[in-house]
Amino acid sequence: NNASLVVDEHSLACTGIINSMTGSTLSTTTGSIEAEGEVTIDGTYTHGTGTFYYAGDNHQSILNKTYYNLKVKVSSGTRTLTNVTNNCKSLEITGSGTANLASGIDIDDNFIIGVGCTLDMNGKSITIAGDWTNNGTLTPGTQTVLFDGIGSSHMYGSTSFYNLTINKSPGDVYSDGVNNITHTLALTNGILNSSSNTSVILDAGATISGGGTSSYVDGPLRKDGNTAFIFQVGDFRKYAPCEIGAPSSSVQFVAEYTMSGHSNNTSFNSPLTRVSLNEYWNITPSVAVTADVRLYWKDGAWSGIGDLSDLRLAHYNGSSWDELSGATTSGTTSDGNILKTGVTSFSPFTLATIDNVSNPLPVSLVSFDAKKVDNTALISWQTASEINNDYFILQRSSNGIDTEDIAKIDGNGNSNTLLSYSFIDEKPIYGNVYYRLKQVDYDGKDEVFYWRSLFFGHDIEISIYPNPNTNNVIFFESSINSNAIVQIYTIDGTLIMEKDIIFTSGNASLNHSLSKGYY
């Protein structure tokens, strides 16, 4: 009674009973408690940023408390996760048995399914704002896993989802493993980043809903089966879907959009007079099939489309671009599509024209860089081609939101050769400074490109401890008093964790579930 036990930066393992009596206080400030026997807490439990590990058999009760990191062992057989809902920031399931959800769960941070462990959703949903790591097995039934919250999320391991929903506000989801969707992929808000041809797979019979400028797949997207399908793809905040008609046989189709010109965009065959310098699509089947192909544009001004009658669909034959004759257009110059039926030779595809004036397929920015030279900023960029380019405006910002124009640089009108530009900012902003380009045509139309950032000021010192790290919490001390991003890499350079942290009075912490090793 009236006693306190604080586990701070250490681990307390108890093979017997834990009984925190009325009036007492039990705290996992930054450490962890591992309980193999029954747990009774009639007093106060304060979770801090620590871990509570229920390591007993499947009959051990999980108390209805609020946890920071909750870890549950599942022995051979089945354990029902009673009292696990939205009462923990992160959740980890370990062991060799099956864990059944007793209710829907809502996790503010990370969710881990350990090696040898099975999680049965048991008719319940899962909502997660952090990272999903599946080293075991998920039995989804007909339920939904939803990614929400602010900041980036990652999906590690291999998972077969029934329904997968992306609804970050704001933030992106990165698929770093092999993830199948058997029923519906719902793209509501946020980008789903795919790293390989097997990162995001829609199985035969699966569908995709939503999709648009605020939510699409950035990277390869695979669809299995023999039905027509619209690939909701994009790249670097540019949404540009593509579509296949029902293929002649069951096949695996992989589609990916690239928001830059193909490596060879100067070799094309009559009647083509230009191919896009801004974009192209790879649409690739696993076996030889016949299918219709449709490319969409959602920003005709950026794509350089001015006349649908002169627009063409081009296919790269390995050395040059050919027109796919007979392709038809629909929609408008600002929002439309072009369709070719009965395609038998695939990847890559792009938009092309037989009239460079009506369809300019405009300025292609090859590079845009900023670097420190002593106490100045050297801004340089290159264009591969220019159409009606009057001038560039170089803009500067201290926060990436509020901008000022600091230079006007004349363009070269019309050009098909590589051109280089540069400007020196003699008096850059102290601290973080951002630069971007605005390109303006003779008719006043403009296009704004991406930001580049530099830092002018004193180097920032950061202390990171403890090292070695044994309590699943990393602490930071610095002069920083703002948001920051922590990235953790393996020693071979593989990014395995990325999280947003907030420094308060120069201090921040990061919870993790990394295995022992060097990072």
Buried (B, 14 or more C-beta within 10 A) or exposed (E): EEEEBBBEBEBBEEEEEBBBEEEBBBBBBBBBBBBBBBBEBEBBBBBBBBBBBBBBBBEBEBBEBEBBBBBBBBBEEBBBBBBBBEBBBBBBBBBBBBBBBBBBBBBBBBBBBBEBBBBBBBEBBBBBBBBBBBBBBBBBEEBBBBBBBEBBBBBBBBBBBBBBBBBBEEBBBBBBBBBBBBBBBBBBBBBBBBBBBBBBBBBEEBBBEBBBEBBBBBBBBBBBBBBBBBBBBBBEEBBBBBBBBEBBEEBBBBBBBBBBBBEBBBEBEEEBBBBBBBBBBBBBBEEEBBBBBBBBBBBBBBBBBBBBEBBBBBBBEEEBBBBBEEBEBEBEBEEBBBBBBEBEEBBBBBBBBBBBEBBBBBBBBBEBEBEEEEEBBBBBBBBBBBBBBBBBBBBBBBEEEEBEEBBEBEBBEEBEEEBEBEBEBEEBBEEBBBBBBBBBBEEEEBBEBEBBEBBBEEEEEEEEEEEEBEBBBBBBBBEBEEEBEBEBEEEEEEEBBBBEBEBEEEBBBBBBBEEEEEE
